[in-house]
Amino acid sequence: MRNYEIMILINNTNNKVDEVIDFYKNIVINNNGNIHKIENYGIKSLSYSINKFKKAYYIVMNITVPIDIIKKIENYLKFNNNIIRSLITKIK
């Protein structure tokens, strides 16, 4: 199992932020992973517009999961319409 940090930018026009966070939290927990910290920074202005959005919710999750689960999370992030951008980094 490895430590990862996931940063997610969620579009600010819908109110499904808690649902999105719970969805990814459940993926980690159901696959024997650990959640160390979830930080919701709220709505912040973007440096440049992304898909015509100028603001987004910033969410940062620190987790420990197996490699195959992180690939599953990447696929879900890629095809979720509520997510503008995401970044997954491995932490030593």
N, CA, C and O atoms as a DFTB+ gen file, in Angstrom:
368 C
 N C O
     1  1       0.841      -1.174       0.000
     2  2       0.000       0.000       0.000
     3  2       0.889       1.241       0.000
     4  3       1.936       1.278       0.647
     5  1       0.453       2.235      -0.728
     6  2       1.210       3.476      -0.866
     7  2       0.373       4.664      -0.430
     8  3      -0.856       4.602      -0.396
     9  1       1.063       5.746      -0.098
    10  2       0.399       6.989       0.276
    11  2       0.237       7.878      -0.947
    12  3       1.162       8.033      -1.745
    13  1      -0.946       8.457      -1.083
    14  2      -1.251       9.344      -2.202
    15  2      -1.945      10.595      -1.710
    16  3      -2.616      10.591      -0.678
    17  1      -1.773      11.662      -2.465
    18  2      -2.537      12.878      -2.255
    19  2      -3.346      13.124      -3.514
    20  3      -2.800      13.136      -4.617
    21  1      -4.642      13.321      -3.353
    22  2      -5.531      13.567      -4.486
    23  2      -6.087      14.978      -4.352
    24  3      -6.695      15.317      -3.336
    25  1      -5.881      15.789      -5.364
    26  2      -6.481      17.123      -5.400
    27  2      -7.558      17.110      -6.465
    28  3      -7.321      16.704      -7.603
    29  1      -8.757      17.563      -6.080
    30  2      -9.906      17.546      -6.977
    31  2     -10.480      18.947      -7.059
    32  3     -10.671      19.609      -6.038
    33  1     -10.757      19.400      -8.280
    34  2     -11.471      20.652      -8.498
    35  2     -12.870      20.296      -8.979
    36  3     -13.037      19.705     -10.046
    37  1     -13.875      20.660      -8.184
    38  2     -15.265      20.328      -8.492
    39  2     -15.969      21.598      -8.942
    40  3     -15.785      22.659      -8.344
    41  1     -16.773      21.496      -9.990
    42  2     -17.433      22.694     -10.497
    43  2     -18.359      23.279      -9.434
    44  3     -19.020      22.549      -8.696
    45  1     -18.393      24.602      -9.370
    46  2     -19.090      25.275      -8.281
    47  2     -20.560      25.538      -8.569
    48  3     -21.245      26.117      -7.726
    49  1     -21.071      25.137      -9.727
    50  2     -22.454      25.441     -10.061
    51  2     -23.441      24.435      -9.484
    52  3     -24.626      24.747      -9.364
    53  1     -22.985      23.237      -9.122
    54  2     -23.916      22.301      -8.497
    55  2     -23.549      22.103      -7.034
    56  3     -22.435      22.421      -6.620
    57  1     -24.467      21.590      -6.269
    58  2     -24.263      21.432      -4.826
    59  2     -24.001      19.983      -4.451
    60  3     -24.453      19.520      -3.403
    61  1     -23.276      19.267      -5.295
    62  2     -23.024      17.852      -5.060
    63  2     -21.620      17.591      -4.516
    64  3     -21.083      16.498      -4.697
    65  1     -21.030      18.567      -3.863
    66  2     -19.664      18.426      -3.373
    67  2     -19.565      17.308      -2.343
    68  3     -18.661      16.476      -2.420
    69  1     -20.479      17.279      -1.382
    70  2     -20.442      16.239      -0.349
    71  2     -20.658      14.848      -0.942
    72  3     -20.055      13.876      -0.488
    73  1     -21.518      14.756      -1.955
    74  2     -21.751      13.467      -2.611
    75  2     -20.493      12.980      -3.326
    76  3     -20.175      11.791      -3.281
    77  1     -19.786      13.880      -3.977
    78  2     -18.557      13.517      -4.681
    79  2     -17.498      13.054      -3.676
    80  3     -16.833      12.042      -3.898
    81  1     -17.343      13.784      -2.585
    82  2     -16.367      13.415      -1.557
    83  2     -16.712      12.050      -0.966
    84  3     -15.835      11.200      -0.809
    85  1     -17.983      11.839      -0.639
    86  2     -18.412      10.556      -0.065
    87  2     -18.188       9.404      -1.031
    88  3     -17.820       8.308      -0.607
    89  1     -18.404       9.632      -2.328
    90  2     -18.206       8.586      -3.324
    91  2     -16.760       8.085      -3.310
    92  3     -16.519       6.879      -3.273
    93  1     -15.800       9.013      -3.338
    94  2     -14.392       8.616      -3.359
    95  2     -13.939       8.096      -1.999
    96  3     -13.073       7.224      -1.920
    97  1     -14.514       8.621      -0.947
    98  2     -14.196       8.120       0.392
    99  2     -14.645       6.663       0.518
   100  3     -13.925       5.841       1.083
   101  1     -15.827       6.340      -0.004
   102  2     -16.331       4.966       0.056
   103  2     -15.491       4.008      -0.778
   104  3     -15.308       2.854      -0.389
   105  1     -14.981       4.459      -1.908
   106  2     -14.104       3.604      -2.722
   107  2     -12.870       3.210      -1.919
   108  3     -12.474       2.045      -1.918
   109  1     -12.269       4.169      -1.244
   110  2     -11.064       3.904      -0.451
   111  2     -11.384       2.957       0.701
   112  3     -10.676       1.971       0.907
   113  1     -12.431       3.244       1.445
   114  2     -12.770       2.434       2.619
   115  2     -13.179       1.022       2.235
   116  3     -12.778       0.064       2.896
   117  1     -13.973       0.873       1.173
   118  2     -14.446      -0.456       0.759
   119  2     -13.337      -1.339       0.203
   120  3     -13.513      -2.554       0.105
   121  1     -12.203      -0.757      -0.161
   122  2     -11.078      -1.530      -0.692
   123  2      -9.910      -1.571       0.285
   124  3      -8.750      -1.629      -0.124
   125  1     -10.220      -1.541       1.569
   126  2      -9.239      -1.677       2.656
   127  2      -8.168      -0.595       2.650
   128  3      -7.031      -0.845       3.051
   129  1      -8.519       0.591       2.204
   130  2      -7.601       1.719       2.242
   131  2      -7.820       2.551       3.490
   132  3      -8.780       2.336       4.230
   133  1      -6.932       3.495       3.721
   134  2      -7.041       4.401       4.862
   135  2      -7.122       5.834       4.372
   136  3      -6.423       6.224       3.437
   137  1      -7.979       6.609       5.009
   138  2      -8.060       8.039       4.731
   139  2      -7.407       8.759       5.893
   140  3      -7.855       8.649       7.034
   141  1      -6.349       9.496       5.600
   142  2      -5.639      10.218       6.650
   143  2      -6.220      11.596       6.884
   144  3      -6.336      12.049       8.022
   145  1      -6.587      12.263       5.791
   146  2      -7.092      13.627       5.926
   147  2      -7.869      14.005       4.678
   148  3      -7.487      13.663       3.559
   149  1      -8.974      14.721       4.896
   150  2      -9.735      15.315       3.798
   151  2      -9.899      16.788       4.129
   152  3     -10.424      17.149       5.183
   153  1      -9.442      17.634       3.214
   154  2      -9.554      19.070       3.423
   155  2     -10.413      19.669       2.321
   156  3     -10.173      19.445       1.134
   157  1     -11.414      20.433       2.731
   158  2     -12.276      21.136       1.791
   159  2     -11.929      22.616       1.918
   160  3     -12.264      23.252       2.917
   161  1     -11.263      23.159       0.913
   162  2     -10.837      24.553       0.944
   163  2     -11.933      25.507       0.481
   164  3     -11.747      26.724       0.503
   165  1     -13.069      24.963       0.064
   166  2     -14.174      25.794      -0.378
   167  2     -13.979      26.283      -1.802
   168  3     -13.168      25.749      -2.559
   169  1     -14.745      27.316      -2.150
   170  2     -14.689      27.855      -3.510
   171  2     -13.530      28.834      -3.623
   172  3     -13.410      29.772      -2.834
   173  1     -12.684      28.602      -4.611
   174  2     -11.540      29.476      -4.896
   175  2     -11.583      29.867      -6.368
   176  3     -12.114      29.133      -7.203
   177  1     -11.026      31.018      -6.672
   178  2     -10.916      31.458      -8.060
   179  2      -9.814      30.686      -8.756
   180  3      -8.760      30.427      -8.174
   181  1     -10.058      30.323      -9.990
   182  2      -9.051      29.636     -10.793
   183  2      -8.120      30.661     -11.432
   184  3      -8.529      31.796     -11.676
   185  1      -6.900      30.285     -11.702
   186  2      -5.949      31.183     -12.357
   187  2      -6.378      31.501     -13.781
   188  3      -6.142      32.601     -14.280
   189  1      -7.003      30.543     -14.420
   190  2      -7.528      30.725     -15.766
   191  2      -8.812      29.903     -15.858
   192  3      -9.001      28.957     -15.093
   193  1      -9.675      30.254     -16.772
   194  2     -10.945      29.532     -16.870
   195  2     -10.721      28.140     -17.465
   196  3      -9.937      27.957     -18.396
   197  1     -11.425      27.183     -16.904
   198  2     -11.366      25.793     -17.357
   199  2     -12.795      25.400     -17.718
   200  3     -13.676      25.395     -16.859
   201  1     -13.019      25.077     -18.968
   202  2     -14.360      24.719     -19.456
   203  2     -15.396      25.786     -19.077
   204  3     -16.520      25.469     -18.685
   205  1     -15.001      27.028     -19.200
   206  2     -15.835      28.198     -18.904
   207  2     -16.133      28.383     -17.421
   208  3     -17.000      29.184     -17.072
   209  1     -15.434      27.660     -16.530
   210  2     -15.573      27.862     -15.085
   211  2     -14.454      28.767     -14.608
   212  3     -13.296      28.585     -14.984
   213  1     -14.798      29.737     -13.783
   214  2     -13.799      30.650     -13.230
   215  2     -13.547      30.388     -11.755
   216  3     -12.580      30.898     -11.190
   217  1     -14.425      29.580     -11.114
   218  2     -14.275      29.213      -9.710
   219  2     -14.563      27.726      -9.562
   220  3     -15.279      27.132     -10.368
   221  1     -13.989      27.133      -8.508
   222  2     -14.206      25.709      -8.260
   223  2     -13.990      25.410      -6.781
   224  3     -13.315      26.155      -6.071
   225  1     -14.582      24.297      -6.332
   226  2     -14.319      23.792      -4.991
   227  2     -12.991      23.051      -5.029
   228  3     -12.763      22.233      -5.921
   229  1     -12.120      23.325      -4.079
   230  2     -10.839      22.636      -3.972
   231  2     -10.936      21.608      -2.855
   232  3     -11.240      21.958      -1.715
   233  1     -10.682      20.346      -3.172
   234  2     -10.702      19.260      -2.196
   235  2      -9.360      18.541      -2.258
   236  3      -8.868      18.228      -3.342
   237  1      -8.764      18.279      -1.083
   238  2      -7.500      17.532      -1.017
   239  2      -7.704      16.350      -0.080
   240  3      -8.159      16.510       1.052
   241  1      -7.354      15.140      -0.576
   242  2      -7.473      13.913       0.221
   243  2      -6.095      13.262       0.336
   244  3      -5.390      13.115      -0.662
   245  1      -5.716      12.876       1.544
   246  2      -4.505      12.091       1.769
   247  2      -4.948      10.684       2.137
   248  3      -5.633      10.487       3.140
   249  1      -4.554       9.697       1.318
   250  2      -5.027       8.329       1.487
   251  2      -3.884       7.336       1.356
   252  3      -2.800       7.661       0.871
   253  1      -4.158       6.111       1.804
   254  2      -3.260       4.977       1.602
   255  2      -4.083       3.862       0.979
   256  3      -5.040       3.382       1.585
   257  1      -3.715       3.448      -0.232
   258  2      -4.440       2.396      -0.948
   259  2      -3.461       1.574      -1.792
   260  3      -2.348       2.025      -2.062
   261  1      -3.871       0.367      -2.211
   262  2      -3.059      -0.397      -3.155
   263  2      -3.048       0.265      -4.533
   264  3      -3.908       1.091      -4.842
   265  1      -2.078      -0.100      -5.345
   266  2      -1.901       0.513      -6.662
   267  2      -3.110       0.275      -7.568
   268  3      -3.518       1.181      -8.294
   269  1      -3.682      -0.915      -7.537
   270  2      -4.817      -1.200      -8.427
   271  2      -6.041      -0.355      -8.086
   272  3      -6.844      -0.053      -8.968
   273  1      -6.193       0.025      -6.842
   274  2      -7.332       0.862      -6.446
   275  2      -7.121       2.291      -6.918
   276  3      -8.085       2.964      -7.283
   277  1      -5.891       2.768      -6.919
   278  2      -5.642       4.137      -7.378
   279  2      -5.951       4.248      -8.865
   280  3      -6.399       5.300      -9.320
   281  1      -5.722       3.192      -9.625
   282  2      -6.084       3.208     -11.045
   283  2      -7.598       3.255     -11.220
   284  3      -8.103       3.905     -12.135
   285  1      -8.308       2.574     -10.354
   286  2      -9.767       2.611     -10.374
   287  2     -10.264       4.030     -10.060
   288  3     -11.183       4.529     -10.709
   289  1      -9.652       4.666      -9.069
   290  2     -10.021       6.038      -8.703
   291  2      -9.730       6.990      -9.862
   292  3     -10.533       7.880     -10.144
   293  1      -8.596       6.815     -10.535
   294  2      -8.258       7.661     -11.685
   295  2      -9.331       7.572     -12.770
   296  3      -9.713       8.586     -13.355
   297  1      -9.814       6.365     -13.035
   298  2     -10.854       6.196     -14.054
   299  2     -12.148       6.890     -13.659
   300  3     -12.791       7.529     -14.492
   301  1     -12.533       6.768     -12.393
   302  2     -13.739       7.447     -11.927
   303  2     -13.586       8.966     -12.007
   304  3     -14.532       9.668     -12.364
   305  1     -12.402       9.471     -11.677
   306  2     -12.165      10.913     -11.755
   307  2     -12.253      11.405     -13.200
   308  3     -12.776      12.487     -13.465
   309  1     -11.747      10.616     -14.109
   310  2     -11.703      10.997     -15.521
   311  2     -13.101      11.136     -16.130
   312  3     -13.333      12.005     -16.970
   313  1     -14.027      10.275     -15.703
   314  2     -15.346      10.253     -16.331
   315  2     -16.452      10.890     -15.500
   316  3     -17.626      10.770     -15.850
   317  1     -16.106      11.560     -14.415
   318  2     -17.096      12.249     -13.595
   319  2     -17.308      13.658     -14.144
   320  3     -16.355      14.433     -14.233
   321  1     -18.520      13.993     -14.505
   322  2     -18.824      15.300     -15.104
   323  2     -18.743      16.450     -14.114
   324  3     -18.615      17.602     -14.529
   325  1     -18.814      16.170     -12.815
   326  2     -18.750      17.228     -11.806
   327  2     -17.320      17.703     -11.558
   328  3     -17.115      18.765     -10.971
   329  1     -16.340      16.935     -11.993
   330  2     -14.945      17.251     -11.711
   331  2     -14.319      17.966     -12.896
   332  3     -14.354      17.484     -14.029
   333  1     -13.738      19.144     -12.603
   334  2     -13.092      19.948     -13.643
   335  2     -11.674      19.456     -13.877
   336  3     -11.272      19.235     -15.020
   337  1     -10.917      19.284     -12.809
   338  2      -9.530      18.797     -12.873
   339  2      -9.249      17.938     -11.661
   340  3      -9.900      18.069     -10.625
   341  1      -8.262      17.045     -11.801
   342  2      -7.812      16.249     -10.654
   343  2      -6.323      15.955     -10.824
   344  3      -5.795      15.939     -11.936
   345  1      -5.675      15.727      -9.708
   346  2      -4.254      15.421      -9.713
   347  2      -3.991      14.424      -8.603
   348  3      -4.377      14.646      -7.456
   349  1      -3.332      13.321      -8.943
   350  2      -2.973      12.304      -7.955
   351  2      -1.458      12.236      -7.892
   352  3      -0.800      12.004      -8.906
   353  1      -0.900      12.438      -6.698
   354  2       0.546      12.356      -6.521
   355  2       0.874      11.318      -5.459
   356  3       0.159      11.175      -4.467
   357  1       1.974      10.592      -5.684
   358  2       2.450       9.619      -4.725
   359  2       3.310      10.325      -3.686
   360  3       4.167      11.138      -4.034
   361  1       3.087      10.021      -2.431
   362  2       3.841      10.635      -1.345
   363  2       4.730       9.577      -0.707
   364  3       4.292       8.455      -0.456
   365  1       5.959       9.937      -0.453
   366  2       6.885       8.981       0.184
   367  2       6.703       8.968       1.664
   368  3       7.394       8.227       2.364
